[in-house]
Amino acid sequence: MKFRILGPLEIDAPEAEGAGSCAPRAAKPRALLAALLVRAGEVVSVDSLIEELWRNDPPRTATTTVQVYVSQVRKLLHAAAPAYGRDALLTR
């Protein structure tokens, strides 16, 4: 699995249904994945993700919403690479 972050965000996943590339369709999950990719190998706090996604105006439910976006990204990664996609994103 390869990621492209310059230009449109894409996951190059030959194992994905229909092969080729894919990416989250909605803007916020796409931004979350991009933020995580830019900081690959690092622990990224929920507060940092909230700041990245909403700047100075997060919704009251921001923490829960980030958890939902992470779940969506995990599902996408699993669909792209069933063997290890879900394990590519860890929660600590």
N, C-alpha and C positions, 0 to 999 in steps of 0.2 A: 504494500500500500504506500503510495506516494501522495504528497500534498503539494498543491500549488497555491501560493499566497500572494504572488505578485500578479496583479490583474484580478479577474474573478477567482474567488476561492473555489478550488476543485480538489476532490479526492480521486486520484487515479487508482481505480480498483478493478483490475482484470477479473477478479472473482465475483464481482457484483452481478446481479441479474441484469441482463442486457449489456453487460460489459461496458467498458469506457469509463467516463468520469461521472462523478455525482457530487453533490454538495447540499447542505441544508437549504431548503427553499426559503424559509422565513429569515428575515434580516437579523433578528436578535440571536437565534441559535448559530447562525453563520458568523456573527461577530464574536460570540463566545468561543467557537472553535478557532477562529483566527487568533484571538487573544491567547488561547492555550498553546497554539502552534508557535507563536512568536516567543513564548516562554517555555518551550519544550524542555522536559527534564527537570523543571522547577516545580515546587509546590506553589500553586496560585491560590490565594485566599478568596473566600466568597466575597469579602468586602472589596477586594481588588477587582473582581469580576463585575460586581454591582457598579463600581465607579466607572469601569470601562463601558458598560452597557447603557447606563443612564446618566452619567456625569453627576450633576448636582441636583437631579430631580428624580430619585428612585421612587417607585411605587411602594406603598406600605407592605406589599407582598413580595418584595424583591428577592429575599432569601429563598422562599418557596419557588418563585418563578425561575431562579437560577437552577434549582434542583430539577425542575421540569425540563429546562433546556439541556442540562447535562444528560438526563435520561434520553432525550430525543437524539442527541449527538451519539450517545453510546449505541442506540439502536441502528443509527445510520452506519456507524463504523462496523457493527456486527454484520449488517447486510452487505457491506462492501468486502469484508474479509471475515467470514464466519469462523475461521480457525482461531483468530486472536483479536478480532476487532473490538469486542466488548472489553477485553483486558487492556486495550491501548490507553484507556482513560481511567485512572485510579483516583479514588477518594481517600483522603487521609484526614 
